[in-house]
């Protein structure tokens, strides 16, 4: 008779809580068509989600059609998660 312990351990891996992160990312460059720039010309992105999904999202931006126009990308962790959902333009 086989033990159910290995199967239970494997199932537990799928229920581990995901590591959530919140980042603020600034983009600098000649990205055209962005009508919501900061006064200094940068574009700000705030994102919250599972760490691997956030990294995948940022990688897609870095490798997307605008990557050649982005000269600099800086990011920092946010203390509080972003509360908005979807895409939101704010001027605060």
Order of alpha helices (4+ residues) and beta strands (2+ residues): alpha-beta-beta-alpha-beta
